[in-house]
Amino acid sequence: AGDPAAALLLLGMGVDSLSMSSASLLRVKWVLRSFNTEKMQSLLEETWKLEDAASVQALLHNSLVEAGLGGLVRAGR
C-alpha cells in the first residue's frame, strides 16, 4: 500500500488497515488526508468502468493533480 493512488482505491473498497514501509508513510498519509471517503468511493466506481490498467493509472494521476498533489506524482518515490 505504499502507492498513494492504490491506497485511495483500497480505502474506497473499505480496507481500514494498510501496511507499508516507513519511507512511504508520510506521503500516503498526506494523500489520504486530502480525499474524503465519498471521493475515494467515487474514484473506485469510476475505475470499474475503465478498460485497462493504463486508464486507471491516468484517472488516479489526474485526481491527484486536481487535488493539488501533482508534486507528489512528479516527485515519484
C-alpha positions as a Python dict, from the first residue, in 0.01 Angstrom:
ca = {
    (1, 'A'): (0, 0, 0),
    (2, 'G'): (299, 229, -41),
    (3, 'D'): (149, 371, -361),
    (4, 'P'): (-74, 666, -263),
    (5, 'A'): (-308, 616, -559),
    (6, 'A'): (-354, 247, -479),
    (7, 'A'): (-416, 335, -115),
    (8, 'L'): (-702, 562, -226),
    (9, 'L'): (-867, 270, -402),
    (10, 'L'): (-810, 33, -110),
    (11, 'L'): (-976, 274, 132),
    (12, 'G'): (-1256, 323, -121),
    (13, 'M'): (-1308, -55, -104),
    (14, 'G'): (-1343, -32, 273),
    (15, 'V'): (-998, -154, 373),
    (16, 'D'): (-924, 10, 706),
    (17, 'S'): (-570, -107, 772),
    (18, 'L'): (-269, -63, 545),
    (19, 'S'): (86, -189, 569),
    (20, 'M'): (376, 0, 413),
    (21, 'S'): (736, 99, 465),
    (22, 'S'): (812, 396, 685),
    (23, 'A'): (953, 572, 378),
    (24, 'S'): (606, 571, 217),
    (25, 'L'): (404, 652, 527),
    (26, 'L'): (409, 1032, 523),
    (27, 'R'): (341, 1060, 150),
    (28, 'V'): (49, 816, 163),
    (29, 'K'): (-89, 981, 477),
    (30, 'W'): (-74, 1323, 308),
    (31, 'V'): (-267, 1195, 6),
    (32, 'L'): (-530, 1010, 210),
    (33, 'R'): (-598, 1318, 420),
    (34, 'S'): (-663, 1515, 101),
    (35, 'F'): (-957, 1294, -3),
    (36, 'N'): (-1277, 1214, 183),
    (37, 'T'): (-1433, 870, 189),
    (38, 'E'): (-1700, 964, -63),
    (39, 'K'): (-1438, 1080, -315),
    (40, 'M'): (-1238, 758, -265),
    (41, 'Q'): (-1550, 551, -328),
    (42, 'S'): (-1637, 761, -631),
    (43, 'L'): (-1289, 705, -776),
    (44, 'L'): (-1327, 332, -718),
    (45, 'E'): (-1662, 328, -900),
    (46, 'E'): (-1508, 518, -1193),
    (47, 'T'): (-1225, 263, -1220),
    (48, 'W'): (-1474, -23, -1266),
    (49, 'K'): (-1585, 143, -1591),
    (50, 'L'): (-1235, 163, -1739),
    (51, 'E'): (-1093, -86, -1986),
    (52, 'D'): (-731, -125, -1875),
    (53, 'A'): (-471, -52, -1609),
    (54, 'A'): (-328, 243, -1801),
    (55, 'S'): (-667, 414, -1793),
    (56, 'V'): (-697, 352, -1418),
    (57, 'Q'): (-349, 496, -1361),
    (58, 'A'): (-435, 802, -1570),
    (59, 'L'): (-757, 859, -1374),
    (60, 'L'): (-575, 834, -1042),
    (61, 'H'): (-289, 1056, -1163),
    (62, 'N'): (-535, 1323, -1278),
    (63, 'S'): (-725, 1303, -949),
    (64, 'L'): (-405, 1362, -753),
    (65, 'V'): (-312, 1656, -977),
    (66, 'E'): (-662, 1807, -940),
    (67, 'A'): (-630, 1775, -562),
    (68, 'G'): (-312, 1982, -575),
    (69, 'L'): (-88, 1682, -520),
    (70, 'G'): (85, 1693, -857),
    (71, 'G'): (418, 1750, -684),
    (72, 'L'): (389, 1411, -519),
    (73, 'V'): (311, 1249, -851),
    (74, 'R'): (603, 1416, -1026),
    (75, 'A'): (841, 1353, -737),
    (76, 'G'): (790, 978, -764),
    (77, 'R'): (901, 763, -475),
}
